Amino acid sequence: MSKKRTMESQIEQLNAKIAAEHAKFKTTVAGYVAEVLAEYGLTLVELALADHQTPDLLKGAAPVTRGARKRPAAPAEPNPKRKRRIVQRGGVPPKYRDRASGATWSGRGRAPAWIAGAQDRTKFLINGGA
């Protein structure tokens, strides 16, 4: 028997083992799903509809991967000699609002098109500019 035929035979045997393990796994998962459906009184129709009602929390969730999970790196100790720049987070509250579109502007930076050409910006002030 040639080396090629031997390798092809081994590949076929491995593929058969993979198919058998896959079938066993599917059976196990199907049993588990059936138990959960029975426990919560769900039907397959409700399960199919639940796919369209995924909570927002799960919509952006990262896919689960196989293998060991990596621990997040420990935060580095701050260097006391390094000067830290304090940055305000969250931005500046809006000062102007366009009533037509609902767009807002803080009054900082380049003026948006909806207020740029206005002679009197006081009519766009939110709460009288407070």
N, C-alpha and C positions, 0 to 999 in steps of 0.2 A: 504494500500500500504506500502511495506516495505521501510526502509530507503535506502537500496541499489537501489531499483527501482527509488526512488525519485531522488537520486543523478545521476543515469544514465540518467534519463529524463532531468535533469538540464544540464548535460554534452552535451547531444544531442542538446538542445536548444542553448547553448553557441556555439557549433560547427557550427550550422546553422547560427547564427549571425556573426561569424567569416568569414564564407564562403561568406555571403552576403556583408560584408564590404570589403573583398578581391576583390570580383567581381566589386564593385563600384570603388575601388581604381584602379584596372586594367583599367577600362573604362576611368577614369580621366587621367591616365598616357598615355594611347593610344591616347586620344584626344590631349594632350599636345605634344606628339611626332609627331603626324600628323601635328600640327600647325608649329612646328619647321622645319619639312621636307619641308613643303610648303613654309615657309618663306625663306629658304635658297636654294630652288630648288633642293633638294636632292631626290634620289629614294631609295627604300629599298635595291637595289643591291649595291648602293654606300655606304649606311649605313653598310651593311654586310662587304664590303671590307674595310671600315674604321677601323674595328677592327684589321686588320693586319697592319695598318699604324699608330698605336698609337704613338703620339709624345713621345720622350724620357722623356720629363718633366713629363708625366703622368704614364709612365711605373713603376716607383718606388714610386708612390704616395701611401700614406697610405689609406686604405679603409675608407670610410665615415661611421661613426657610428651614431646610433640614440642617442638621449638624449642631455643633456646639455654639451656644450664644456667646458672643464676646462681651466681656464686662466693659462698661464705659470707663474710659481713662479717668484716673483721679485728677481733680483739678490741681493745677500747679500752684505751689505756694507763692503768694504775692511777694515781689521783691520790694522791700521797704525803701530802697534807694531810688527806685524808679518813680518818676513823677507821673501821676495818673491824670489824664484829661477827663474832666467831668462832662459828660454828654447828657443833655436833657432828653429823656425818652418820652415818646408819646406825642411829640409835636406840640404846636401852639394851637390853642383853640381858635376856631374861625371867628372872624370879625365881620365879614361881609357874606351875604347870601343872595343869590340870584333867585328871585321868586318864581320865574318861569321854569327853570330847569332844576332848581334845588341845589345847585352847585354852590360850594362855599370856598372862601379864600381867607387866609389868616392876615393878609395885609403885608406879608413879607414876601420878598422875591418878586419875580416878574408878574405883573397883573394879568389875569386871564382875559381872554377876548371879550367876555360878557361884561366886564367892568372897565376894560382898558380905555375905551373911547368915551366913557361917561364924564360929563362936565362936573356933576355933583354926585359924589359917591355916598353922601349921607343917606340917600334913599335906599341903599343896599345894606346899611348897618343893621346888625343883629342886636336887638334889645337896646337900641339907641346908642350902640357903641360901648356899652358897659363891659 
